[in-house]
Amino acid sequence: MTAVASKTWQTLAGHAKRARAEHLRDLFAADPQRFRRFSLEHGGLLLDFSKQRLTAEALATLQGLWWEADLPGWIARLRAGEAINHTEGRAVLHHALRHQGTRPILHNGLDVMPQVRAVLEQMRRFCNALHSGEWRGATGEQILDVVNIGIGGSDLGPKMATQALAAHRIPHIRVHYVSNLDGAHLATTLSGLSPRATLFVIASKTFTTQETMQNAASARRWLVEALGEAAVRRHFVAVSTNLPEVTMFGIDPDNAFAFWDWVGGRFSVWSAIGLPLALSIGMENFERFLVGAAAMDAHFFEAAPDRNLPFTLALLDVWNADFLGAESRASLPYSQSLELLPRYLQQLEMESNGKRAARSGRDAGCPTSPILWGEAGTNGQHAFYQLIHQGGRLIPCDFMVAAEADFPLPGHHEKLLANCFAQGEALMRGKTADEARAEMEAAHVPEAVIARLLPYKVFPGNQPSTTLLLPRLDPYHLGQLIALFEHKVFTLGCIWDLNSYDQWGVEYGKQLANRLLPIIEGRTATNGLDSSTAGLIAACLKQ
Ligand code: F6P
């Protein structure tokens, strides 16, 4: 029986009915210890979920999903290298990429750790050679710009982490990311670069992805036009599971960094897909990033359900999406360095759990992944927060902030923290008509004006939020944070009975684009297309 069909699920529906009638203000007023009761800490990471619309009883019932969804069984299958990605027949072992102990991690009976360590060693040698200037371009110039060409998981993770760890970057190396098929992305990135001092990292698990292959071919042409064919081997390296295709592209097999089919694209930042990140921050920092993630792995695998951060975070999504009816969740890092985190999490969460078909093939029977969206604070405050405050929709918010600034300019960080905490407080409390009136009376606003403005000055509040407080944004804590979300995704897959590791919806889009390409290129007729698609293509061809 799945968790959704369990008695616990029915009990939760009863709790939710009561929760809808309760206001967070009252929950706080009734329990001065609410923060202590509804917060968890691990390895310096504080998860405050006291502003969620949860009672202790509802939380205790939610925690029962640990057993209903057989989390212990699924964790054991994950760790044993079973093919839990059953539609593609693949194991899910990305945690092996950051494993720190001596225990073997088995895949098909073989320990994967020797090959993991060999690639890490290859990355270390390459990073050191590039940073020291031992690895030079074909003309003998030092490499100063690295351009990663990849998309989806082969782009979002390293790009997000490179920006997140900007305070730790090696000063003389600039790392750029090109993903979009739109030529504007590559063209604008290359416009300021010198071919003699540029290295391309072609990152693709399959080495067949249309966007990446097109951008790689155009980058190759740019380089060859400037430096000749022989320069390719000094200016191109690859990261892939498909080494024969890498060689066909003309990249020296010695300059190819391998990973394996048991690493899903959106979970691959820990593999050699993280090479541009390692080139940006240095291999030692990259390894601290792995160590932070490994600490979160150990916590998730071992902590009891009521102390378990990823499990708790997952329960909050279940509660809000399945029981309180939230359709979306806002991801709001109060950190310019974490600006790309919402985009990274969009792939991690929505590509993993944006699914209807359960493992059994039947309908999941409940709403699954909420729509994830967001923006760095305080920017978002001046854009869309108005709707969260007064738009009338239930939008759970995830605030994330570091206690210490990564770029400590005097006067900035205290204000950033004040804004972050103020938003959580405002969303929780709201402002009643009496409070709004009292404020205006205290400011001597005339009664006629008060009566006119009052409806606009009332805030319903009761908008749930979670705050994740990091001590500081460094490689270790970023590793922890990302692994926290990965395990949350895994947990949700277990509760919703989904395979979180395939992405057939994405494949369908690729299939149709391949069908339309010869039509747009004018090689085939528009026969059999719907009138809208045919009309759009005809209009383009006419121009
Ligand atoms: O978006 C679909 C997807 O398959 C992702 O899962 C993956 O991260 C991305 O395409 C890129 O794939 P590849 O690394 O094979 O180029």
Residues whose N, C-alpha, C, O or C-beta is under 5 A from the ligand:
A	BS01	F6P	I151 G152 G153 S154 A203 S204 K205 T206 F207 T209 T212 G265 R266 V506
